[in-house]
Each structure stands twice: as structure tokens, then as C-alpha cells.
Amino acid sequence: MQELTPRQMKILERLFAAGFRPIAIPPYEKALCVRRGECAVVLAPVPNGGLQMLAPPVYLVDGNLSVKIRRAGKEVFVWKKKDLEATAERLRELDAFRQELSEILEMPSRQ
């Protein structure tokens, strides 16, 4: 990962204050990944010195990034051959994660 700008450091400080934590996720060990609870996202730098979501946040399955699919008539989070049912509670957790993360990433920096 490249060196962070002062603006990116301020964003990370706000994320940490909100309970987000860095995490190393194979094969993204060199990327900036954050998690809170069982949700995670890969972040990427943007030209203005900020950070953005590289892809939508996901639910972790065995500590790995999952994908949400429909299987046997219900939605599940899948990683390799393991899956978790996409329960209403998990979907609410993922939505709250995405919403708060978006708000923090979009906050103007106070420099």
C-alpha cells in the first residue's frame, strides 16, 4: 500500500473512532481493508486524497470476503463452499455498515 495522505489519515481516524478496524484479507493483504462486526470492505485511494469503496461492502464468511447469491430459494453469503443465510439481521448489519462508512468517506475534511 502506498503512503497515506493527511486527508486519508483523517478519514481513517474517523473510521477508527466509529469502531471500524483494519483487517488483512487474502488475497488483499496489500489493500486497505476495514471491518466492523462481521462486515468488511476494500478501500482504494482517490485522486483528491480521499478514500472510496473499491466494491460494495460484504459480509465475512470464515474471515473472508463473501458474495451474496440466491440458492435454493433464499439469499446466502458464500465463500468457497461455505455459506451463511442472508438473514434480516445480517442484511441490516451490512446496510448499517455501508451507510455509516459512506457518510464517513463523504465527510469534508477539516484541515
N, C-alpha and C positions, 0 to 999 in steps of 0.2 A: 504494500500500500504506500502511496506517496505521502509526503508530509502534508499535514492539515493546515489550512489557512486559519487565521484568527476567527473568521466568521464560522467556519466549520467547528472549531473548538467550542465556540459559544453554543452552537446547536447541540453538540454532544453534552455539554454541561446541562442544558435544559432537559435533554433526554434522560440523563442520569438522575436528575432531580425528580423526574416523573416516574422513576422506577425501571427504566429501560437499562439493560446491561449488555455489554459486548459478548459475543459468542463466536467461537470458531466452528464452522460447519463445513465438513468435507463436501465437495471439493472447493469450497470458497474460503479457505483459510486466509488468503491474502486480501480478501474483500472485507469491507466494514459491514459486519452483520450485528444486529441488535435483537434482543429478545425481551419479553416481559411475560411472565407466566409461561404458557405453552405456545405462544405466538412468536414469530420471528420474521425479519425482513432483511434483504441485502440492500445496502445503501451505496450510492455512487456519487462522486463529486460532480458539480455542475460548474459551467464557466464563470458564473458570478461569485464563486467561492462558497456556495451553499452545498447542500446535500439533497438528493432526491431518492425516491424508491426506485430501485432497478427493476423490480417486478412487484406485483401486489403482495402484501403480507400473507403468510401461510401459517398453518397450524403445524407444530412439530410432532413427528411420529418417531419414537425412539431417538430423539435428539437430532433428527434430520428434517430437511425441508420436504413437505408433502405436496401433493396435488389433490384437489377436490374433484371427485368424479361421481357419476351415478352408477351404482352397482346393485343388481337385484332389487331395483325399485326404490333405493334410498341413496342419499348422498353420503359419501365416505371420504376421509382424508387418507391418502395412500402414499406409502414409501416402500418401494420394492414389493415384497409380498405381505407386508404388514399394513393393516388399516385400522382406522378408528371411525366410528359412526360420527357424522357431522350433526351432532345433537344441537338443539336450540341453544343450550348453554354455551357450547363451543363456538357456535356461529356468533353469538352475542359477544363473547370474549374477543374473537377475531375482529369483529366490527368495531368494538371499542378501541382495540389496539390500533387499527387502521386510522380511525378518526382522530385519536389523540396524537398519533405520530404525524399525521398530515398537518394538524394545527401547529405542532412544534416546528416542523420543517418550513412552514409558510410564514412563521413569525418574523417580522422585520428585526434585524439585528440592531442593538443599541450600542453603537460604538462611539 
